[in-house]
Amino acid sequence: MIALVAATITTGLSAGLFYAYACSVMPGLRGTEDRTFIEVMQRINVAILNGWFLLGFVGALLCTAVAVALHLPSDGHPVLPAAVAALVCYTAALVVTRKINIPLNDALAAAGEPGRIPEPAAVRGRFEAPWVRWNVARALLCTAALGCLCWALVLHGDATG
């Protein structure tokens, strides 16, 4: 039960983070000048790499994997399918992050100091639309994982109550 609760909380943190980007951060940056956009995203991409972020981001994967492992000898306990579905959804979000969003972040960082980029509109153009699109995919995948974990908690309560 503790692993399920921890998985639900940490997955909720990740889903909320990606949701916040989708509905506030990126729309808020949409109207900014190209160099401002690049500078802000470069700074965010550095600032986000901290222990609090990693607690939710990596913690969700680890806690969900532990919850799955603890329910493998389920003796007919209905939690396992929902927990596995959550793990699959969250893992897919990590794959999107690793294969798409992080390389986009790295390319933005490699563009250099925003004031010295000769064509900031081109740099932004290669980054913004794909990053936003795939961030929405991450938000949806993490939200689906969160929903599965919530359902697993309901099933766990039904099985023990």
MIKE-12992 format. One record per atom (N, C-alpha, C): residue in one letter; x, y, z. Coordinates in steps of 0.1 Angstrom, whole numbers, padded with zeros to 4 digits, always signed. Layout:
AXYZ/...
end
This chain:
M+0008-0012+0000/M+0000+0000+0000/M+0009+0013+0000/I+0019+0013+0008/I+0028+0024+0009/I+0035+0027-0005/A+0039+0017-0012/A+0045+0018-0025/A+0035+0024-0035/L+0022+0020-0034/L+0012+0025-0043/L+0009+0040-0040/V+0009+0044-0028/V+0007+0058-0024/V+0018+0066-0029/A+0031+0061-0026/A+0042+0069-0030/A+0043+0070-0046/A+0039+0059-0053/A+0039+0060-0067/A+0029+0070-0072/T+0017+0070-0065/T+0006+0079-0069/T+0011+0094-0067/I+0017+0097-0056/I+0021+0110-0053/I+0032+0115-0063/T+0042+0107-0064/T+0053+0111-0073/T+0049+0112-0088/T+0040+0103-0092/T+0035+0104-0106/T+0026+0116-0107/G+0019+0120-0097/G+0011+0132-0097/G+0019+0144-0098/L+0031+0144-0091/L+0040+0155-0092/L+0045+0157-0107/S+0049+0146-0113/S+0054+0147-0127/S+0043+0151-0136/A+0031+0145-0135/A+0020+0149-0144/A+0016+0164-0142/G+0017+0169-0130/G+0014+0183-0127/G+0024+0192-0133/L+0037+0188-0133/L+0048+0195-0139/L+0045+0197-0154/F+0043+0186-0161/F+0042+0187-0175/F+0029+0194-0179/Y+0018+0192-0171/Y+0006+0199-0173/Y+0008+0215-0171/A+0016+0218-0161/A+0018+0233-0159/A+0026+0239-0171/Y+0035+0232-0176/Y+0042+0237-0188/Y+0032+0238-0199/A+0023+0228-0201/A+0014+0228-0213/A+0004+0239-0212/C-0001+0243-0200/C-0012+0252-0199/C-0007+0266-0194/S+0005+0268-0190/S+0009+0281-0185/S+0023+0285-0190/V+0033+0277-0188/V+0047+0282-0191/V+0049+0284-0206/M+0045+0274-0214/M+0048+0276-0228/M+0038+0286-0235/P+0025+0286-0231/P+0017+0297-0236/P+0021+0311-0232/G+0027+0311-0220/G+0032+0324-0215/G+0044+0329-0223/L+0052+0320-0227/L+0064+0323-0235/L+0061+0325-0250/R+0050+0321-0254/R+0046+0321-0268/R+0048+0335-0274/G+0044+0345-0267/G+0044+0359-0273/G+0057+0366-0270/T+0067+0360-0265/T+0080+0367-0262/T+0089+0367-0274/E+0098+0376-0274/E+0108+0378-0284/E+0117+0365-0285/D+0122+0362-0296/D+0130+0349-0298/D+0141+0348-0288/R+0149+0358-0286/R+0161+0357-0277/R+0156+0355-0263/T+0145+0362-0259/T+0140+0360-0246/T+0135+0346-0244/F+0128+0341-0253/F+0123+0327-0253/F+0134+0317-0251/I+0145+0319-0259/I+0156+0310-0258/I+0163+0311-0245/E+0165+0323-0240/E+0172+0325-0227/E+0164+0319-0216/V+0151+0321-0215/V+0142+0316-0205/V+0143+0301-0205/M+0141+0295-0217/M+0141+0280-0218/M+0155+0274-0214/Q+0165+0281-0218/Q+0179+0276-0214/Q+0180+0276-0199/R+0175+0287-0193/R+0177+0288-0178/R+0168+0278-0171/I+0156+0276-0176/I+0147+0266-0170/I+0153+0252-0171/N+0159+0249-0183/N+0165+0236-0185/N+0176+0233-0175/V+0183+0243-0171/V+0194+0242-0161/V+0188+0241-0147/A+0179+0250-0144/A+0173+0251-0130/A+0165+0238-0127/I+0159+0232-0136/I+0150+0220-0133/I+0158+0208-0128/L+0171+0208-0132/L+0179+0196-0128/L+0183+0198-0113/N+0174+0194-0104/N+0177+0195-0090/N+0170+0183-0083/G+0173+0182-0070/G+0168+0171-0062/G+0153+0170-0061/W+0146+0181-0060/W+0131+0181-0059/W+0125+0176-0072/F+0130+0180-0084/F+0126+0175-0096/F+0128+0160-0097/L+0140+0156-0094/L+0144+0142-0095/L+0136+0133-0086/L+0132+0138-0074/L+0124+0131-0065/L+0111+0126-0071/G+0104+0135-0078/G+0092+0132-0085/G+0094+0124-0098/F+0104+0129-0106/F+0106+0123-0119/F+0111+0109-0119/V+0121+0106-0111/V+0127+0093-0110/V+0119+0085-0099/G+0115+0092-0089/G+0107+0085-0078/G+0094+0079-0084/A+0088+0085-0093/A+0076+0079-0099/A+0079+0066-0105/L+0090+0065-0113/L+0093+0052-0119/L+0097+0042-0109/L+0105+0045-0099/L+0110+0036-0089/L+0098+0031-0081/C+0090+0040-0076/C+0079+0036-0067/C+0068+0028-0074/T+0066+0031-0087/T+0056+0023-0095/T+0062+0009-0097/A+0075+0009-0101/A+0081-0004-0103/A+0080-0013-0090/V+0083-0007-0079/V+0082-0014-0066/V+0068-0019-0063/A+0058-0010-0066/A+0044-0014-0064/A+0040-0026-0073/V+0045-0026-0085/V+0043-0037-0094/V+0049-0049-0089/A+0062-0048-0085/A+0069-0060-0079/A+0062-0066-0067/L+0057-0057-0058/L+0051-0062-0046/L+0037-0068-0049/H+0031-0066-0060/H+0018-0072-0063/H+0020-0083-0073/L+0032-0087-0077/L+0034-0098-0086/L+0028-0111-0080/P+0032-0114-0067/P+0025-0126-0061/P+0011-0122-0056/S+0003-0118-0066/S-0010-0112-0062/S-0021-0121-0057/D-0020-0134-0059/D-0030-0143-0054/D-0044-0138-0058/G-0045-0134-0071/G-0058-0129-0075/G-0061-0115-0072/H-0052-0108-0065/H-0054-0094-0062/H-0055-0085-0075/P-0065-0077-0076/P-0068-0070-0088/P-0059-0058-0091/V-0050-0055-0082/V-0042-0043-0084/V-0031-0043-0095/L-0026-0055-0097/L-0015-0057-0107/L-0017-0051-0121/P-0028-0054-0127/P-0030-0048-0141/P-0030-0033-0141/A-0036-0027-0131/A-0036-0012-0131/A-0022-0007-0128/A-0015-0013-0119/A-0001-0009-0116/A+0008-0011-0128/V+0006-0022-0135/V+0014-0024-0147/V+0011-0014-0158/A-0002-0011-0160/A-0006-0001-0169/A+0000+0013-0166/A+0001+0016-0153/A+0007+0029-0149/A+0022+0029-0152/L+0028+0017-0149/L+0043+0016-0152/L+0046+0018-0167/V+0037+0012-0175/V+0039+0013-0190/V+0037+0027-0195/C+0026+0034-0190/C+0024+0048-0193/C+0035+0057-0189/Y+0040+0055-0177/Y+0050+0064-0171/Y+0063+0061-0179/T+0066+0049-0182/T+0078+0045-0189/T+0078+0052-0203/A+0066+0052-0209/A+0065+0058-0222/A+0068+0073-0221/A+0063+0079-0211/A+0066+0094-0209/A+0081+0096-0207/L+0088+0087-0200/L+0103+0088-0199/L+0110+0086-0212/V+0105+0077-0220/V+0111+0075-0234/V+0109+0087-0242/V+0097+0094-0242/V+0095+0106-0249/V+0105+0117-0244/T+0106+0118-0231/T+0116+0127-0225/T+0130+0125-0230/R+0134+0113-0229/R+0148+0109-0233/R+0151+0110-0248/K+0142+0106-0256/K+0144+0105-0270/K+0141+0118-0277/I+0132+0127-0272/I+0127+0139-0279/I+0130+0151-0271/N+0125+0153-0259/N+0126+0166-0252/N+0140+0169-0248/I+0147+0159-0242/I+0161+0162-0238/I+0170+0165-0250/P+0169+0158-0261/P+0177+0163-0273/P+0174+0177-0278/L+0161+0180-0277/L+0157+0194-0281/L+0163+0204-0271/N+0163+0201-0258/N+0169+0209-0248/N+0184+0211-0250/D+0190+0199-0253/D+0205+0200-0256/D+0208+0208-0268/A+0200+0207-0279/A+0202+0215-0290/A+0200+0230-0287/L+0191+0233-0279/L+0188+0247-0275/L+0200+0253-0267/A+0206+0244-0258/A+0217+0248-0250/A+0229+0250-0260/A+0231+0241-0269/A+0242+0242-0278/A+0242+0254-0288/A+0230+0260-0289/A+0229+0272-0297/A+0237+0284-0291/G+0240+0283-0278/G+0248+0293-0272/G+0241+0305-0266/E+0249+0315-0262/E+0243+0327-0256/E+0233+0333-0265/P+0221+0335-0260/P+0210+0341-0268/P+0214+0354-0275/G+0221+0362-0269/G+0225+0375-0275/G+0235+0373-0287/R+0241+0362-0288/R+0251+0360-0299/R+0246+0350-0310/I+0234+0345-0308/I+0228+0336-0319/I+0225+0344-0331/P+0231+0341-0343/P+0228+0349-0354/P+0214+0349-0359/E+0207+0337-0358/E+0193+0336-0363/E+0185+0330-0352/P+0181+0337-0342/P+0174+0332-0330/P+0160+0326-0335/A+0154+0332-0345/A+0140+0327-0349/A+0142+0313-0354/A+0152+0310-0361/A+0154+0296-0366/A+0157+0286-0355/V+0165+0290-0345/V+0167+0282-0333/V+0154+0279-0326/R+0147+0290-0324/R+0134+0288-0317/R+0124+0279-0325/G+0124+0281-0338/G+0115+0274-0347/G+0118+0259-0347/R+0131+0255-0345/R+0134+0241-0345/R+0131+0235-0331/F+0129+0243-0321/F+0127+0239-0307/F+0112+0239-0303/E+0106+0250-0304/E+0093+0253-0297/E+0082+0243-0301/A+0078+0242-0313/A+0066+0234-0317/A+0068+0220-0313/P+0080+0213-0317/P+0081+0199-0313/P+0082+0197-0298/W+0088+0206-0291/W+0090+0205-0277/W+0076+0206-0270/V+0068+0215-0274/V+0054+0217-0269/V+0046+0205-0272/R+0046+0200-0284/R+0038+0189-0288/R+0041+0177-0280/W+0054+0174-0278/W+0058+0162-0271/W+0057+0164-0256/N+0057+0176-0251/N+0054+0178-0237/N+0040+0175-0234/V+0031+0179-0243/V+0016+0175-0241/V+0015+0160-0241/A+0022+0153-0249/A+0022+0138-0249/A+0027+0133-0235/R+0037+0139-0230/R+0042+0135-0217/R+0032+0138-0206/A+0025+0149-0207/A+0015+0153-0197/A+0003+0142-0198/L-0001+0139-0210/L-0011+0129-0211/L-0007+0115-0206/L+0005+0111-0209/L+0010+0098-0205/L+0011+0097-0189/C+0016+0108-0184/C+0017+0108-0169/C+0004+0109-0162/T-0006+0116-0168/T-0019+0117-0163/T-0026+0103-0164/A-0024+0096-0175/A-0029+0083-0176/A-0023+0074-0166/A-0010+0075-0163/A-0004+0067-0153/A-0009+0070-0139/L-0012+0083-0137/L-0018+0087-0124/L-0032+0081-0122/G-0040+0082-0133/G-0053+0076-0132/G-0052+0061-0129/C-0043+0054-0136/C-0042+0039-0133/C-0038+0037-0119/L-0029+0045-0113/L-0025+0043-0099/L-0036+0047-0090/C-0044+0057-0093/C-0056+0060-0085/C-0065+0048-0085/W-0067+0042-0097/W-0076+0030-0098/W-0070+0018-0090/A-0057+0017-0090/A-0050+0006-0083/A-0053+0008-0068/L-0053+0020-0063/L-0056+0023-0049/L-0070+0019-0045/V-0079+0023-0054/V-0093+0019-0052/V-0094+0004-0051/L-0088-0003-0061/L-0089-0017-0061/L-0082-0023-0049/H-0072-0017-0044/H-0065-0022-0032/H-0074-0021-0020/G-0081-0009-0019/G-0090-0007-0008/G-0102-0017-0009/D-0107-0020-0021/D-0118-0029-0022/D-0114-0043-0018/A-0101-0047-0021/A-0097-0060-0019/A-0094-0062-0004/T-0090-0052+0003/T-0087-0053+0017/T-0099-0049+0027/G-0109-0042+0021/G-0120-0037+0029/G-0131-0046+0029/
end
